Amino acid sequence: MTDAEQLAAYRAMQRFVQEQYNAAEQKLAALKAQHKEKTATYRQLWADKMTYKTILALYKTHGLC
């Protein structure tokens, strides 16, 4: 894989992580509005959001976003 291909793949991954984080936030807000914070779906989405948040924080720590 060339450097350009690696950079393109990294940028695609970064976009994907950000999109997934945003989607999880929106779904969590919708479930919260329905008072469904104790459902398995809510808890799984919360865990996913925290995972994506950690990845985004690592990008920021290393000056990549």
C-alpha positions in Angstrom: 0.0 0.0 0.0 1.4 3.4 -1.0 1.5 6.4 1.4 -1.3 8.0 -0.5 -3.4 4.9 -0.2 -2.7 4.7 3.5 -3.6 8.3 4.0 -6.9 7.9 2.1 -7.7 4.8 4.1 -6.9 6.7 7.4 -9.2 9.6 6.4 -12.0 7.2 5.4 -11.6 5.5 8.8 -11.6 8.8 10.7 -14.8 9.9 8.8 -16.4 6.5 9.6 -15.6 6.8 13.3 -17.0 10.4 13.5 -20.1 9.4 11.6 -20.7 6.4 13.9 -20.2 8.6 17.0 -22.7 11.1 15.7 -25.2 8.5 14.8 -24.9 6.9 18.3 -25.4 10.3 19.9 -28.6 10.9 17.9 -30.0 7.4 18.6 -29.2 7.8 22.3 -31.0 11.1 22.4 -34.1 9.6 20.7 -34.2 6.7 23.2 -33.7 9.1 26.1 -36.6 11.1 24.9 -38.7 7.9 25.1 -37.4 7.2 28.6 -35.7 4.0 27.4 -32.3 4.5 29.1 -32.4 1.1 30.8 -32.9 -0.9 27.5 -30.2 -3.2 26.1 -30.2 -1.1 22.9 -29.5 2.1 24.9 -26.7 0.5 26.8 -25.1 -1.0 23.7 -25.3 2.4 21.9 -23.7 4.1 24.9 -20.8 1.6 24.9 -20.4 2.1 21.2 -20.4 5.9 21.6 -17.7 5.6 24.4 -15.6 3.5 22.1 -15.8 5.9 19.2 -15.2 8.8 21.7 -12.0 7.1 22.8 -10.8 6.6 19.3 -11.5 10.3 18.4 -9.6 11.4 21.6 -6.6 9.3 20.5 -6.7 11.0 17.1 -6.8 14.4 18.8 -4.0 13.5 21.2 -1.8 12.7 18.3 -2.7 15.8 16.4 -4.7 14.0 13.7 -7.9 15.9 13.8 
